[in-house]
Amino acid sequence: MLHSKAEWKITRIDEEKVQRIAEQTGLSHIAARFLVQRGMTTKEAIDTFLHMNDEALLDPYRLKDMDKAVIRIKKAIDHGERILIFGDYDADGVTSTSLIYLTLRKMGAEVGFYIPNRFTEGYGPNENAFRQAADENVSLIVTVDTGIAAINEAKVAKELGVDLIITDHHEPPPELPDAFAVINPKQSTCPYENKHLAGVGVAFKVAHALLARIPEEFYDLVAIGTIADLVELQGENRYLATKGIQSLTHSQRPGLKALLERAGSTQQEINEEQVGFLIGPRLNAAGRLDAADPAVELLITEDLVEADELAQMIDDLNKERQKIVKDITSEAEAMVEDNGIPPVIVVGQEGWNPGVIGIVASRLVEKFYRPTIVLSYDSEKGQAKGSARSIEGFDMFASLSQCREWLPHFGGHTMAAGLTMDLSHVDMLREKLSDMALATLSEKEWQKSLQVDLPIALNEVSLQAISDLQQMAPFGMGNPAPTFLIESVHLHTMKKIGANEDHLKLTVADSEQYQLDCIGFRMGTVYEQISPLSTLSAVGKLSVNEWNGQSKPQFIIDDIKVADWQLFDFRGDKRLWQNKTLMSLEECTVIVFRSNPGRLPELPVSWQVVQLNKVSEHEAREKVSIAKNLLLMDLPDSFAQFRHVMLHARALENLYVAFLHDRDYFFETIPTRDHFKWLYALLLKRKTFDLHNKGKELAKYKGWTEEAVHFMCQVFFELEFVKIDKGVVALTDQPVKKDLIESPTYQKRIEENKIEKDLYYSSLSSLKEVMDMARKGKQLTSV
């Protein structure tokens, strides 16, 4: 067996609905199954989803306070007032800042932007920045992607005589800032239907209202922020992302062109994954390591040389960010592993970059599947600043809320949070959160789960089906890319690929010989865990592999499992005990049929050796019955002995066969009946035969082995055809007619020969058949 890394939660689809949708739309069954799985079962709903247009964009004036904000901004422009855009340092904040800045500049405003430094100012508006703006004669501040909790800063702005317009999308607190206007679709009194706009989505609506038209020139920016901020890609958001991706393919924005080039991509390749994994992280990198201003400057510049320099700087920052994340993650993983994996992981260290600890927390959750808090310690201030990430079933925000006495500052939601605390309270927080997790999480909730959307058959996979699925894009929150399941397929080919052989490439086939290429990135170690004979199941994504001008469907594996027991072949392997996969098993039961176990090397302490001729049948059966991993070290004495072991291996997951042996009976010719007839005739003629003195001579004369002569004489003796006294063979008077098979020696030689043939010299597939028969208790041979 090969266990999956996660529990698969498989959605089963009403295939009658799928058939109807396929007929109505002309889409493939895979695409139709996707639509049904997402709850779209009428042609009208499907048309609305697939064929969106500008009608998907809601009236910006349905946002509360939009009218007030537009009037005030236009007044400021008309009167030449200085306007400051106050943004945030993530990709959503950077694109929001750039979009509003470009909009106001287009309208002739005297405008600047300000993004606080994550390390010296922290998140959100702050009093010092507002006072500095007032000193510079700023009379209007517009926040983007931030400000909904800036109650004190709103009071300061009023005292300074500066009007404050807040545009945000985060959850509003019970008390709202007393600002000139507050635009946030999540306000309870806001009638705007789309409650899931990103910060840049809100900024786009402001630009729409200010320009009195759809600002199509900013579709690229709104798509980047929307996708990077992981808001739901449904309805209006999906349309904004779709139009933005289309816009990005031919965007003339110099900074984005230069950034894609530095990332090793092109505009023609752009999709939501490229936005989420190439553009978003690079825009984030500036604010994670230093000031975010260069990211804004990259998006607003029209100078090609400046764009290239800024793109280089940001790409370098991203590489530095990647290295820092890798280093901190390694240190954090070592801390967890050295101290044992607790119910809730809380790790921290002096000097860890607070800008990347959220990423590190996500990596730890991915590896250990535990709620995790990663802290950056500041011993001078006696404080720890942290980021938290959670797992399904453990509400991180609610749990932290029960630890308020130690958390002067924290915020977030069910799956993620940020916090600041005194260093002296870290251990208490760890202990309390762990107790809460143990008390609230069920046994199943400690295991990672994977939602599987669509079971598919190999004969359904085609380039056309994948093309149909692309109509459902862009994928993201609220419209996740479908995860497919291929069940019980046969392994056709398997190999490791990549410079370090760290990827896995498979070709699988079904009973009708339909084939599909699969690839598992960073799954090279799985190669040794899958037997070539295995029937496997996998979950993952469908994609198109383009190589040398040819296109083929390809399955990208997320998780894989083998449900049945597996057979691994180490017969003839002289380096058996150097095999890393075998020796890394946490537990293994070594079955010794007849050898002296003294020949075994030093085995892992968790392994056990069962020497069948030294233990009782009851004890052997008991140990074999609970073994998940069995190693059959040598050949059995009999098929009955072998069958007994296999029949009682009820918990068996993986069977490793070495079948070490010193003598090859298989290559020793068993005398035929003609051989026996000739020897008997000789005895009839001579009456007696001196086996000790003449045996070697006879063997040479007949071209037999001396052992064969002794063997035949022993068989005759057991059948009572002859008597043997001190090596002299003499015929028995009037022997009873018997068949050779009645001789125990003959039976044993035949069985030993067949044991070697069926167990040692057979093909792997033939051996598996023998094993399956033995596990069912079937007779393997008759002699």
PyMOL commands that set and color helices and strands:
alter all, ss='L'
color gray80, all
select helices_A, chain A and resi 15-25+29-37+43-50+54-56+60-62+66-78+91-106+127-135+151-160+199-211+216-228+235-248+254-262+267-269+272-289+293-300+304-339+357-368+396-401+404-406+423-440+444-446+458-460+463-470+524-529+576-578+580-583+597-599+617-625+639-648+665-667+673-686+691-702+706-718+740-742+744-760+764-775
alter helices_A, ss='H'
color red, helices_A
select strands_A, chain A and resi 7-10+82-86+110-114+138-144+163-167+181-183+345-350+372-378+383-389+409-412+416-422+449-452+454-455+484-497+503-509+515-520+535-547+550-561+566-569+589-592+608-611+629-634+654-660+688-690+722-725+728-731
alter strands_A, ss='S'
color yellow, strands_A
deselect
rebuild
show_as cartoon
